[in-house]
């Protein structure tokens, strides 16, 4: 029977406000050598995550993306996906952009457009680049959405929280997740915790689960795991919900999984 680690990406395996270590990847490789499994669990979508994976060569077996509403294996086979409808996604984006200084992005079948200060960018496998098409033209073209992402231009958490509350009060089909200064919009009933449970249900050989992350959107998986961990630099509200507080991912792996 295998153990499975669900790890956040930004701020956990990628440095963003906290320390990272090469020992993290070394410990993750040892896990795989012993037959254990690794799932990267992130708010990123299947396009946004690829440049990171190509550059950093992070060990993993599964990807739990879009805050739990999209799961694929390391070969790119889709195991589960849920979407935001065309009507709801378009309405959420337009409502968010009615507020000043909001940066909006969405992921649909043809890519990930981003609107920043009136300029349209496209996020693809090579990163962010200029778009020949208008943001709203691409928005109207979308037939469904994998995820929506919003933040304030000055990274004001208070302002983006107010926008998120207005969105969730108006649209019952979606929910929002705070990740640092960003709000990710996911289909109702989906979180990193539900994504974790869904993947485990699809596997036949999982003995125990471990989860680690540093942000509020990591709390559902931290609380749902057999052992949920966070970091010494995480805010007290997250530390209080964790079974274990560490400085590096490899500490959790060595003390709980490889021991």
N, C-alpha and C positions, 0 to 999 in steps of 0.2 A: 504493500500500500504506500502511496506517495503523499508527501506533504506538499502544499501549494502556497506560494507567497504571492500576494497581491500588493504591488508596489506602485505608489504614485510616481509621477515623472518629474514635473517641474518643482523645484525646491526640495526634492527628495533624491533623485538620481542625477538631476541636472541642477547645477548650482544656481540658486536664486534666493538670496537672503540667508542661506545657511550653508554649512560646510558639506562638501562631498569628498569622496575618497576613491582612489583606484581599487582599494581593497573591497569596495562594494561589488564590483564586477567580478573580482576574483572569487569572492564567496558565492556569488550567484552561479558561476561556472561550476564550482564544487557541488552546489545543490543539484545541478543537472546531471553531473557525473554520477551522483548517488541515486539518480532516478526520480528526484523531486522536480516539481513544476514551478514555473514563474509566469505570472500574468501581469503585464503592465496595465495599470488601471488609471485612466486619465480622462480629463474633459476634452482632450484633443480629438480631432476626427481622423479618419483613415488617410486623408491627404496631408493634413498638417503634421502628422507624426512621422511620415516617411523620411523627410530630410534629416531629422534627428536620428532615426535608426540607421540610416545610411552613413552618417558621419561618425556616430559614437559606438556602433556595434554593441549595443546593449544586449546581454543574454536574455532571451525570453522564449516562451512557448505559445503564449496567447496574448491577444490584445483586447482589453475591455475598454472601449472608447465611448466618446460622447456621453460621459457620465452614466455608463451602464446600458445605453440603448443600442449598442452595436458591438458585436463580438466576432473576432476572427482568429484563426490559428496562424502559426508562423509561416505557413505556405500561402496565406492570403485567402483561404477558404472562409466564407462567411458562415458562422454558426448561428447567429441570431441578429436580427435588426428590427427596430421599430422606428417610425418616422413621425414628424410633425406634418400635419396636412398643409396643403398649398394655401388654403384660405387663412388658417390660423397663423402660419409662419409669416405670410406677407403682412397680415394685420399687426402682428407683434413688432416686426421691423419698422413699419411705418409709424406706429405709436411711439416706439423708442426714439426714432429720429425726429419726432415732433418736439423733443426736448433739445435745448442747445448743447453743443459740444459733446454729443454722444458719438462714439465710434462704433459702427455696427458691421458684423460679418455674418455670413451664413454659408452653410455647406449643403450643396445639392448634388445631383448626379453628374453635373458637368463641371464642377469646380467649387471654389470658395472665394467669392467676391468680398471685398472689404471697402467700406466707404469712410475715408478720413479727410476731414476738412473739404468736403465736396469733390474729392478726387477718388476715382475708382481704381482699386488695385485687385489683382488676382493672385491668390495663394495657390501654388501648384507644387509639384514634386521638387522644383528647383528653388522654391522660396517665393517671396513677394515681388511682383512686377507690375508694370503699368498695364491697364486694360484698354482695349480698343472699344469696348462696349460700355454703355452707361450702367451704373449700379442698379437703377430702377428698372431698366430694360431687362437686365439679368434676373432681377427679383420677380418680375412678371412672368418670365420664361419658366421659372422653377415649377415643377409638378409636385414636389415634396421636398422636405428638408430633413437632413440628418441631425443638424444642430444649428443653433443660433448663438452668437456671442456678442456681448455688449460691454463697453466700458466708457468711462468719462475721459475726455481728452487729457485732463490734468490728473487722472487716476484718483479722483475723489470717490472714496468708498461710500460716504454718506449720500451723495447724489445718485450713484448707481443703485444703491439699495432702495431709494425712493422710486426710481424708475422700475426696478424689479417688482416692488410691491404693487405698483399700478398695473403692471402686466399680469401678475398672478391674480389680482382681484378681478380683472376683466376676463381672463381666459382660463377656464377650468381644465382645458385639455393639455396644459403644459405646467411645468414647475421650473423654478430657477435655483441655481447652485452658485454660491459665492466662492470664487477661487482667487485669493489675494484681492486684487482690485477689479477683477473681471466677473461678469455674470454670464454663466452658461445657461441656455434655455434648452430643456430636454422634454420629451413627451411625459405626460403625467404618469406617475408611478415608477419612474426610472431614476436610479441613482447609482453611485459606485457600489453601494451595498446590494442592490437588486441585481446588478450585473455580476457581482461576485457569486451570489447564490445561483444565478442562472447558469453560469459556467460550471460550477460544481455539480449541478444537477445533470449536466450533459456529459460529465466524466464519470467513469465507473470505479476509479481506483484512488480516490482522495480520502486520506485518513484524517487529516486536520488542516485547518486553514490559518494563515497568518497575513496580517495586513499592516501597512505602514504608510503614513502620509503626514503632511504638515499643514493642510488647509481645512477650512470648514466643509468643503465638498468631499473631504476624505472621511468625515465622521461616520457616515453610514456604513462604510466597509470596516472601519476601525471597530465599531460597535458590533458588527455582525460576525467578525472573525473569531475563531477560537482564542487567538492571541492578537489583540490589536495594539499597535505601537505608534508612537509619535516621537518628536524630537525635543531636546532641551530648549531649542529656540522657538518652538511652537507656542502659541498663546495659551494661557492657563485653561481656557474653556475647552481646548482640545486635549491638553495633557490630562485633565480630570476624567476624560472619557476613555483613556487608554489604559491597557493592562501593564504597559511597559513604556518607559521613556528612555530613549537612547540618543547618542550623538550621531551615530552613523548607521546605515542600513546593515552593514556587515555585522554589527554587534548583535542585532536581532537574529540574523541568520546563524551566527556561530553559537549563540547562547541557547536558541530555541529549536533550530532546525537541524543543524549538523552535530549537535551534542549527543 
